[in-house]
Amino acid sequence: MPNCVNLLACSDAYLTPIIQKYIEGFRSGFAHNLQGVILEFMQSDGGLCPVEGFIGSRAILSGPAGGVVGVSYTAYDSEKKDPVIGFDMGGTSTDVSWQCLILGDIDRRYFR
């Protein structure tokens, strides 16, 4: 069975240079390369990460995580507290998430 540390190291070694090149290109499209602007990217756990610390292993599932967070902010009504099912269909995969209020906290589950 592969070692998780080795898998993370490999994903970082492969993806981080590609991500850094993308970020450089993204920044170059804005005045002053966005210097002085807080720039954060969605990471695999659904949280935001400062662009300076964004690495390959944090990007692997950032798309599906973004879908879950997006559904929770746009479709979930905290007053009604009705459960929400998110369906995020892309070109190569479909991601389904389920969200509801449990004991005062939003429970989010992700299925692929």
PLY file of the C-alpha trace (Angstrom):
ply
format ascii 1.0
element vertex 112
property float x
property float y
property float z
element edge 111
property int vertex1
property int vertex2
end_header
0.00 0.00 0.00
1.43 3.42 -0.93
2.60 5.73 1.81
0.44 8.88 2.07
3.50 11.07 2.62
5.01 9.77 -0.62
1.77 10.39 -2.50
1.58 13.95 -1.18
5.22 14.59 -2.04
4.72 13.28 -5.58
1.56 15.31 -6.15
3.27 18.43 -4.85
6.38 17.83 -6.97
4.31 17.34 -10.12
1.47 19.85 -9.66
3.01 22.76 -7.75
5.20 24.07 -10.62
2.18 23.89 -12.97
-0.01 25.72 -10.45
2.64 28.39 -9.86
2.89 28.99 -13.61
-0.90 29.30 -13.81
-0.96 31.76 -10.89
1.76 33.88 -12.50
-0.27 34.02 -15.72
-3.44 34.84 -13.82
-1.79 37.67 -11.90
-0.18 39.10 -15.02
-3.62 39.84 -16.45
-4.28 42.44 -13.74
-2.82 45.82 -12.95
0.38 45.58 -10.92
0.08 41.76 -10.84
-2.45 42.10 -8.00
0.25 43.32 -5.62
-1.36 44.40 -2.34
-4.54 42.43 -3.11
-5.52 39.50 -0.92
-5.71 36.54 -3.29
-6.91 33.17 -2.01
-7.63 29.87 -3.75
-10.09 27.16 -2.79
-8.29 24.10 -1.46
-9.28 20.46 -1.17
-10.94 20.82 2.24
-13.23 23.62 1.03
-11.30 26.32 2.85
-9.39 29.19 1.36
-5.61 29.30 1.17
-3.41 32.37 0.57
-2.03 32.13 -2.96
1.53 32.04 -1.62
0.84 28.76 0.19
-1.22 27.08 -2.52
0.47 23.82 -3.51
-0.41 20.76 -5.58
-1.76 18.54 -2.82
-4.15 21.29 -1.71
-5.55 21.63 -5.23
-6.40 18.00 -6.03
-10.09 18.12 -5.01
-10.55 21.89 -4.90
-13.18 21.79 -7.68
-15.57 19.41 -5.91
-14.94 21.22 -2.61
-15.86 24.49 -4.29
-19.10 22.94 -5.54
-20.09 21.88 -2.03
-19.29 25.30 -0.57
-21.08 27.03 -3.45
-24.26 25.01 -2.92
-24.20 25.67 0.80
-23.99 29.43 0.29
-26.47 29.71 -2.57
-29.10 27.01 -1.99
-29.20 26.26 1.75
-31.75 28.38 3.63
-30.69 28.66 7.27
-34.22 29.71 8.30
-36.06 26.80 6.66
-33.25 24.31 7.35
-34.41 22.02 4.54
-31.75 19.52 3.39
-30.06 20.34 0.08
-28.62 17.96 -2.49
-25.95 19.45 -4.73
-25.34 17.98 -8.19
-22.18 19.23 -9.90
-21.74 17.69 -13.35
-18.57 18.51 -15.23
-16.89 17.27 -18.35
-15.24 14.24 -16.77
-17.01 13.64 -13.47
-20.16 14.21 -11.46
-20.05 15.17 -7.80
-22.99 14.95 -5.42
-23.15 16.58 -2.00
-25.74 16.50 0.76
-26.20 19.23 3.33
-28.54 19.65 6.24
-28.62 21.20 9.69
-27.72 18.78 12.49
-27.58 20.00 16.08
-27.13 23.61 15.03
-24.27 22.93 12.61
-24.37 22.31 8.87
-23.45 18.71 8.05
-21.83 18.44 4.61
-21.17 15.13 2.92
-19.55 14.61 -0.42
-19.96 11.66 -2.75
-18.15 10.94 -6.01
0 1
1 2
2 3
3 4
4 5
5 6
6 7
7 8
8 9
9 10
10 11
11 12
12 13
13 14
14 15
15 16
16 17
17 18
18 19
19 20
20 21
21 22
22 23
23 24
24 25
25 26
26 27
27 28
28 29
29 30
30 31
31 32
32 33
33 34
34 35
35 36
36 37
37 38
38 39
39 40
40 41
41 42
42 43
43 44
44 45
45 46
46 47
47 48
48 49
49 50
50 51
51 52
52 53
53 54
54 55
55 56
56 57
57 58
58 59
59 60
60 61
61 62
62 63
63 64
64 65
65 66
66 67
67 68
68 69
69 70
70 71
71 72
72 73
73 74
74 75
75 76
76 77
77 78
78 79
79 80
80 81
81 82
82 83
83 84
84 85
85 86
86 87
87 88
88 89
89 90
90 91
91 92
92 93
93 94
94 95
95 96
96 97
97 98
98 99
99 100
100 101
101 102
102 103
103 104
104 105
105 106
106 107
107 108
108 109
109 110
110 111
